[in-house]
Amino acid sequence: MDYPIIADSGANYHMFKEIEFFDSLVPTTGQVILGDGKTSLTIQGIGTVKMKLDGHELYIENVRYVPDLAESIYSLFLHIKCPNHG
């Protein structure tokens, strides 16, 4: 099944709205403020996402579970901080 994931250079965190992506999830509470500076959404957990990309399994750690997002977001800001990012 295909799900849209937005690569966002302004996002400070990876945030996914689909619980089925999570391989592990620790319930937590908190808020995330969206780019408009006004809208806040509830974080319901933090965990590891497991997905397939071009036939490869990919694990992303410390992902916020935010079910009210319009689309899931992959943070390019965090990506470029990873050693050997490509």
N, C-alpha and C positions, 0 to 999 in steps of 0.2 A: 504494500500500500504506500502511496506517495503522500507526503505531508510537506507543505511549504515551510521552510525555515529561512528567516531573514538574517543575512550577515550584516551586522550593524557596527560601524566603527565608533559610534557614540555610546554604545551600551557598556556599562561597567561590569555586568554579569551576564553569564549565559542563563537564559530563562526559557523554559519549555512549558507549554500548556497541555500537552498530551501525556497523561500518566503512563501510558503503555510504553513510552520510551525509557522509563526509569528502570534500571537494573536493581538499584537499591535506593531507598528514600527514607530519610529521617524526618518525622513530622516536626515542624517548627512554625513559629508565627513571626510576622514582620510585614513590613510594607516596602514596596518599590515605587519610586516616583518616575513617571514616564517623561519623555523628552519635552512635553509641553510645560513641565514644571508645576502643573496643577493636579494632574490625575494620579491617584495612588491606587495600587492594586495589592491584594493580600498575597503574601508568600505562604504557601501551605506546607512546604518542605524543602529540603536540600538533599541532593543525592547525585548518583552517577547515572548518566544516560548511556545506553548502548544502542547503536544503530548501525546500519549498513550503508556504505557510501561507495559506489562503483565496485561492489563485490567485496569490499573490505569491511571488517568489523571495526568500529570506532567507539572508543570510550571517552566520555567527557565528564570530568569530575567537578564537584561543587556547583552543580546546576540548580537554580531556583525553580521550584514547581509553582507556577503562577497560572492557574486554570482560566483566569479571566482575560488573559492576553488575546489580542486579535490574531496574532501569529507567534510562533516560537522564534526566539532570537538567539543567534550565535554571536558572541561578542568578539569582534575583530581586535578590539583593544586588548583583551586577554590573550587572544591568539598570538599576537606579535610579541608578547612577553614570554611565550614559551620558548625554551631553547630549541634550536634547529627547526623552527616553524617553517613551513613551506607553502 
